[in-house]
């Protein structure tokens, strides 16, 4: 689906102004602040997520300056990244294919 196909769809956007953390990031107008991806589904993509992040000296990814998933108009881009980066990996996940589980270790 394109951005136009998602525009105005209730499933693609909501704001929870009653959340004790709202707004959790700066730089997004309140009327465009999307809480749908409160926990970013792109975090696991590491440096390919497309957001504004940095790594600590211990290798922990910090996204406190990132507002990418909270912009109302980024829904389609997030879905595209999930389709192109996350779903192909999920298809190879051993939990999806019992025949790929390692043999029991006694």
TAHU-V910548 format. One record per pair of residues at least 6 apart in sequence whose ideal C-beta (glycine too) atoms are under 8 Angstrom apart, sorted by sequence separation. I is the first residue (numbers start at 1). J is the second residue. D is the distance in Angstrom with one decimal. If there is no record, write none. Layout:
i->[I | I]
j->[J | J]
d->[D | D]
This chain:
i->[6 | 16 | 28 | 43 | 55 | 56 | 68 | 90 | 94 | 15 | 23 | 42 | 54 | 55 | 94 | 42 | 53 | 54 | 94 | 40 | 42 | 53 | 69 | 23 | 53 | 68 | 22 | 40 | 52 | 54 | 51 | 53 | 17 | 22 | 52 | 53 | 24 | 52 | 15 | 46 | 51 | 52 | 15 | 19 | 52 | 51 | 15 | 43 | 50 | 51 | 15 | 16 | 49 | 14 | 15 | 43 | 13 | 14 | 14 | 13 | 40 | 12 | 40 | 42 | 42 | 50 | 40 | 41 | 40 | 50 | 37 | 49 | 36 | 37 | 34 | 35 | 34 | 42 | 45 | 33 | 34 | 41 | 48 | 34 | 25 | 28 | 32 | 33 | 36 | 42 | 25 | 27 | 32 | 34 | 42 | 45 | 25 | 26 | 32 | 34 | 37 | 41 | 45 | 25 | 28 | 44 | 28 | 25 | 41 | 24 | 23 | 13 | 13 | 12 | 6 | 3 | 6 | 5 | 3 | 3 | 2 | 1 | 1]
j->[12 | 22 | 34 | 49 | 61 | 62 | 74 | 96 | 100 | 22 | 30 | 49 | 61 | 62 | 101 | 50 | 61 | 62 | 102 | 49 | 51 | 62 | 78 | 33 | 63 | 78 | 33 | 51 | 63 | 65 | 63 | 65 | 30 | 35 | 65 | 66 | 38 | 66 | 30 | 61 | 66 | 67 | 31 | 35 | 68 | 68 | 33 | 61 | 68 | 69 | 34 | 35 | 68 | 34 | 35 | 63 | 34 | 35 | 36 | 36 | 63 | 36 | 66 | 68 | 69 | 77 | 68 | 69 | 69 | 81 | 69 | 81 | 69 | 70 | 69 | 70 | 70 | 78 | 81 | 70 | 71 | 78 | 85 | 72 | 64 | 67 | 71 | 72 | 75 | 81 | 65 | 67 | 72 | 74 | 82 | 85 | 66 | 67 | 73 | 75 | 78 | 82 | 86 | 67 | 70 | 86 | 71 | 70 | 86 | 70 | 70 | 72 | 75 | 75 | 75 | 73 | 76 | 76 | 75 | 76 | 76 | 76 | 79]
d->[4.5 | 6.1 | 8.0 | 6.6 | 5.7 | 6.1 | 5.9 | 6.9 | 4.4 | 7.7 | 6.9 | 4.0 | 7.8 | 7.1 | 5.5 | 6.8 | 5.6 | 5.5 | 7.9 | 7.3 | 6.7 | 6.2 | 6.1 | 5.6 | 4.7 | 8.0 | 7.5 | 7.2 | 7.6 | 7.8 | 6.1 | 7.3 | 7.6 | 7.3 | 4.9 | 5.4 | 7.6 | 4.4 | 7.3 | 6.9 | 3.8 | 7.5 | 7.8 | 6.7 | 7.0 | 4.1 | 5.3 | 6.7 | 6.1 | 7.4 | 6.9 | 4.5 | 7.6 | 7.1 | 5.5 | 6.9 | 5.1 | 5.8 | 5.9 | 6.3 | 6.5 | 7.1 | 7.5 | 7.6 | 6.8 | 7.4 | 7.7 | 7.5 | 4.7 | 6.7 | 3.7 | 7.4 | 7.9 | 7.1 | 7.2 | 7.3 | 5.3 | 6.5 | 6.8 | 5.6 | 6.5 | 6.6 | 6.4 | 5.0 | 7.6 | 4.9 | 6.4 | 7.5 | 7.3 | 5.7 | 7.7 | 4.9 | 4.2 | 7.5 | 7.6 | 5.4 | 6.9 | 7.3 | 7.5 | 7.1 | 6.4 | 6.0 | 7.4 | 4.3 | 5.1 | 7.0 | 5.8 | 5.6 | 7.2 | 7.5 | 7.9 | 5.3 | 6.8 | 4.4 | 5.2 | 6.6 | 5.4 | 7.9 | 7.8 | 4.7 | 6.4 | 6.5 | 7.3]
